[in-house]
Structure formats: structure tokens, C-alpha cells
């Protein structure tokens, strides 16, 4: 398959790229990693008149980790962020999720920001940004704006990016002390989009009781579905949580649809199972208790076939 005809632009500076996008408007499309755009072009599901290749632009491959969080530039590849020790130290959920993205060859070329702009509700990175309450920085000729995650994802494959704008970076906030994160998903084949997936973040208080707990669910709605389950989880230690009640709180908020891969009811069941597993993993990480870790791993081994 071959893409439809288009005019190719290879700007050397950000200003030049923004100028081309301003002139081409809705007919212009940015090419970064191309792991989503190129297949869409080849299958004739997208037909932009102008492709703006930003791979020569300097300074957009940054991964900046600080006490407040991690900022990822538009040309930072999945693999680079996944392997960044500095990013993992500040926000471990990035690495946990990126290990599940497609295959290594895709992660070597695909970009984190590109995945966010693609806004696939079955993808991992939109769920991570939504769960953490992060943001995407959008630039256009003459200015820029920071769009929070809850406003950025507007529908399946749709975002707040306007014609003439380019996403230049994304920010993933750090969590408070004594916090843990996890990402669980299930796909029919390794590397496929998940039939269901859950990112989780848990914060414990000084007595190791759950003080805050949230999940972001993928493949169960038009955008990542974020659910605050703090009330169902705490304030109590993870070992005494009513996990059936937690799963029910998650299921109340999702409306999965059936497709060729799974029925809606199976997706609902699977999301509840994965939510509990991810929250348990996150609570274990937050506690940093080796004995709790061993017990939780044994429990996970015993229910490994549940929901599959």
C-alpha cells in the first residue's frame, strides 16, 4: 500500500515548522516517529496535503526530570524515556507503561508525545497522562499554551490540538512521598493494543493506610477513564481493603463496547480484575515492604488465570 500524494516539508527550526503549519492549517500534519501516521497514510485513512517532518529540529528530544515531574520533548522516543533512570526515579509509571507499548522496534522510533496526540483510547500513554493529571504544551506561530490532560483528550483519536499547532512537549507530574504506581493490561497477542488495561497510583499515609488511590482505564471509553477509588480503598491498609467494592466502583464508571476482540461484558470483567491487581501492585510499591511484596506476588501467582 502507498500513501496518497502530499507535499513534504523538512524545516530546520521550530519557528520554520510552526510557520509551515500556520500556512497549511488543517491540511498540515506533523511527522515525528511516524508509527501511527505512516500506517494511516498507507491505508488511506488519512490524507493530509502537507507533511511537516520535525525530526531535524534541535532540542525536542529532551527528557527533563526534576522534583516536580518529568517533561518529555516531542522527539523523545519511547525507548529513550523507558530507559531513562532519571525519569524512572521521578515518575516510575512512565517506564512501567512504556514496557507494554507495542514491540521494541516500534518503541525505538515512536514518540511519547506523538502517542498522546494520536489519542487512541486503547493506548498506554494517554492513560498515564490522564492518571497523573499531566499536560501537553502546544505551540503555534506567535505563542503557546499548556493544556491539562482532562481537556486534551476530546474523543477517540481526537485531541485539543488545533490546526496550525504542534505539540512540543508533555509533562508528567511526580507523586507525593510514599506513593506507588503500576500498569496492568491484557492483549490477545504480545504487542497488540490491550483489550483492557489499568494504570494505578496509590499514596499511603504515615500509618501505611491508603490515603489516595486512582486508576485510569484504557479500551473502555472514548478517552482514558479516570476513577478515584480512595473512598472504596481507605483509609485502611491494603491487606484489609474490600477489593470487590473497589472493583465495583471502577465498573460503575466505565462503558466498554464490544468489538471483534472482546465482548463488552468481558471487557468490564477484565477491567475490574486488572484494576484490583494494579492497585495492589501500586500499594505494595508504596509500602516498600519486602514481606508484603512476597505475599502479594504469591497471591498474584495463585490468581494468574483469573479473567484471562
C-alpha positions in Angstrom: 0.0 0.0 0.0 1.1 3.5 -0.8 0.2 6.8 0.8 -1.8 9.4 -1.1 0.2 12.3 -2.6 1.4 15.1 -0.3 3.9 17.9 -0.2 6.9 17.2 2.1 8.4 19.9 4.3 11.6 19.4 6.3 12.0 22.5 8.4 15.3 23.1 10.2 13.9 25.2 13.1 10.9 25.2 15.3 9.9 28.7 14.0 10.1 27.4 10.4 7.9 24.4 11.3 5.3 26.5 13.0 5.3 28.8 10.0 4.5 25.9 7.7 1.8 24.7 10.0 0.3 28.1 10.2 0.2 28.4 6.4 -1.1 24.9 5.8 -3.7 24.9 8.6 -5.9 21.7 8.7 -4.1 20.4 5.6 -0.8 20.1 7.5 0.3 17.0 9.6 3.4 16.7 11.8 5.6 13.7 11.3 7.7 12.7 14.3 8.0 8.9 15.0 5.5 8.0 12.3 4.5 4.8 13.9 0.8 5.8 13.8 0.8 8.3 11.0 2.5 6.2 8.3 0.1 3.2 8.6 -2.8 5.6 8.5 -1.4 7.2 5.3 -0.7 3.8 3.7 -4.3 2.6 4.5 -5.7 5.8 3.1 -7.3 6.6 6.5 -5.6 10.0 6.5 -4.8 12.2 3.5 -3.1 15.4 4.6 -1.9 17.6 1.7 1.3 18.6 3.6 3.6 16.5 5.9 5.8 18.5 8.2 8.8 16.4 9.3 10.1 17.7 12.6 12.9 15.1 13.1 15.6 17.6 12.2 14.5 20.2 14.8 17.0 20.6 17.6 16.1 20.5 21.3 12.9 18.5 21.0 14.3 15.2 22.2 14.8 16.3 25.8 13.8 14.3 28.8 13.9 16.6 31.8 13.4 15.1 35.2 13.0 17.3 38.3 11.4 17.2 41.7 8.0 18.3 40.3 7.9 15.7 37.4 9.2 14.8 34.0 8.9 16.8 30.9 9.3 14.9 27.6 10.0 16.6 24.3 8.2 15.9 21.1 11.1 13.9 19.6 11.9 11.8 22.8 11.4 8.2 21.7 9.5 5.7 23.7 12.7 3.6 24.2 14.7 6.6 25.5 12.1 7.5 28.1 11.6 3.9 29.0 15.4 3.6 29.7 15.8 6.9 31.4 16.9 6.3 35.0 16.3 10.0 35.9 12.7 9.8 34.6 12.1 6.5 36.4 13.3 7.9 39.7 10.8 10.8 39.5 7.9 9.0 37.8 8.2 5.2 37.6 4.8 4.8 35.9 6.4 6.0 32.6 8.7 3.0 32.4 6.1 0.6 33.7 3.7 1.7 30.9 6.2 2.1 28.1 7.4 -1.5 28.5 3.9 -2.5 27.4 3.8 -0.4 24.3 3.9 -2.5 21.1 7.4 -4.0 20.4 11.0 -2.7 20.8 11.3 -1.8 17.1 8.2 0.4 17.5 9.5 2.0 20.7 12.8 2.8 19.2 11.1 5.1 16.7 7.8 6.1 18.1 7.5 9.1 20.4 5.7 9.6 23.7 4.2 13.0 22.6 3.1 11.5 19.3 1.2 8.8 21.1 -0.6 11.4 23.2 -1.5 13.4 20.1 -2.8 10.3 18.4 -5.1 10.0 21.3 -6.0 6.3 20.9 -8.2 5.4 23.9 -6.6 1.9 23.8 -3.0 3.3 24.2 -1.0 3.4 27.4 0.5 6.9 27.4 -2.8 8.8 27.3 -3.9 6.8 30.4 -0.6 7.7 32.1 -1.0 11.4 31.4 -4.7 11.4 32.5 -4.0 9.4 35.7 -1.2 11.8 36.8 -3.0 14.9 35.8 -0.3 15.9 33.4 -0.4 18.3 30.5 0.6 18.8 26.9 2.4 22.0 25.7 1.1 23.2 22.3 3.0 25.8 20.2 1.8 27.8 17.3 3.3 30.8 15.4 3.3 33.6 18.0 2.6 31.7 21.2 2.0 28.5 23.1 -0.4 27.1 25.6 -0.4 24.3 28.2 -3.4 22.0 28.0 -4.3 19.8 31.0 -4.9 16.1 30.3 -8.6 16.3 31.2 -9.1 18.9 28.4 -6.6 17.5 25.9 -8.3 14.2 25.1 -11.7 15.0 23.5 -12.7 11.7 21.8 -11.3 8.6 20.1 -8.3 9.7 18.1 -9.2 13.3 18.8 -7.4 15.9 20.9 -7.4 19.6 21.7 -4.7 20.2 19.1 -5.9 22.9 16.7 -4.9 23.5 13.0 -1.6 25.3 12.9 -0.4 24.0 16.3 2.2 21.4 17.2 2.7 19.5 20.5 6.2 20.3 21.6 6.3 18.5 25.0 4.3 16.7 27.7 4.6 17.0 31.4 4.1 14.0 33.8 3.9 15.2 37.4 5.6 13.4 40.3 3.5 11.9 43.1 3.8 12.6 46.8 6.1 10.6 49.0 5.1 7.1 50.0 3.4 6.6 46.6 3.4 3.7 44.2 2.3 3.1 40.7 1.5 0.1 38.4 0.2 -0.7 34.9 -1.7 -3.9 34.1 -3.2 -4.9 30.8 -4.2 -7.9 28.7 -3.9 -8.2 24.9 -4.6 -11.1 22.7 -1.1 -11.1 21.3 2.0 -9.5 22.8 2.4 -6.0 21.4 -1.2 -5.6 20.4 -3.4 -2.9 21.8 -4.9 -4.1 25.1 -8.4 -5.4 25.3 -8.4 -3.7 28.7 -5.8 -2.0 30.8 -5.4 -0.1 34.0 -2.9 2.3 35.3 -2.9 2.8 39.1 -1.5 5.2 41.6 -1.7 4.8 45.4 -0.4 7.0 48.2 -0.1 5.8 51.8 -0.2 7.8 55.0 2.3 7.6 57.8 0.5 4.5 59.2 0.6 2.8 55.8 -3.1 3.2 55.2 -4.3 4.1 51.7 -4.7 7.9 51.7 -5.3 8.3 47.9 -6.0 5.8 45.1 -6.8 6.4 41.4 -7.0 4.3 38.3 -7.1 5.2 34.6 -8.7 2.6 32.4 -8.0 2.0 28.7 -10.1 0.5 25.9 -13.3 1.1 27.9 -14.4 4.5 26.6 -13.7 7.2 24.0 -11.0 8.7 26.2 -9.0 7.3 29.2 -11.4 6.9 32.1 -10.0 8.1 35.4 -11.7 6.8 38.6 -10.9 8.0 42.1 -11.3 4.9 44.4 -9.9 6.5 47.5 -13.3 6.1 49.4 -13.5 2.5 48.5 -9.9 1.7 49.5 -9.3 3.7 52.6 -8.3 4.8 55.0 -7.1 1.3 55.7 -4.1 -0.9 54.9 -4.2 -2.7 51.5 -4.5 -6.1 53.3 -7.9 -5.1 54.7 -9.4 -3.4 51.7 -12.6 -4.8 50.3 -11.3 -5.3 46.8 -14.7 -6.4 45.5 -16.1 -3.0 46.4 -13.1 -1.3 44.7 -13.7 -3.3 41.5 -17.4 -2.3 41.7 -16.6 1.4 42.0 -14.5 1.1 38.8 -17.1 -0.8 36.9 -19.7 1.8 37.7 -17.7 4.4 35.8 -16.9 2.5 32.5 -19.0 1.8 29.4 -17.0 -0.6 27.3 -18.1 -1.6 23.8 -17.9 -4.9 22.1 -15.8 -5.5 19.0 -14.1 -8.4 17.2 -11.6 -8.8 20.0 -13.9 -9.0 23.1 -17.5 -8.6 24.3 -18.4 -5.5 26.3 -19.2 -7.7 29.3 -15.8 -9.4 29.1 -14.1 -6.1 29.0 -16.0 -4.9 32.1 -15.0 -8.0 34.0 -11.4 -7.8 32.8 -11.1 -4.1 33.8 -12.3 -4.9 37.3 -9.7 -7.7 37.7 -6.9 -5.6 36.3 -7.8 -2.6 38.5 -7.5 -4.6 41.6 -4.2 -6.1 40.6 -2.8 -2.8 39.6 -3.9 -1.1 42.8 -2.4 -4.0 44.9 0.9 -3.6 42.9 0.9 0.1 43.5 0.2 -0.2 47.2 3.0 -2.8 47.5 5.4 -0.4 45.8 4.3 2.5 48.0 4.9 0.4 51.2 8.3 -0.8 50.2 7.8 -3.8 52.5 9.6 -6.9 51.2 7.3 -9.3 53.2 4.2 -7.6 51.7 5.8 -7.8 48.3 6.4 -11.6 48.7 2.9 -12.2 49.9 1.4 -10.1 47.1 3.4 -11.9 44.5 2.3 -15.3 45.8 -1.3 -14.1 45.7 -0.8 -12.8 42.1 0.6 -16.2 41.1 -2.4 -18.0 42.5 -4.9 -15.9 40.6 -2.9 -15.6 37.4 -5.5 -17.1 35.2 -8.4 -15.0 36.6 -10.1 -13.0 33.9 -8.0 -14.3 31.1 
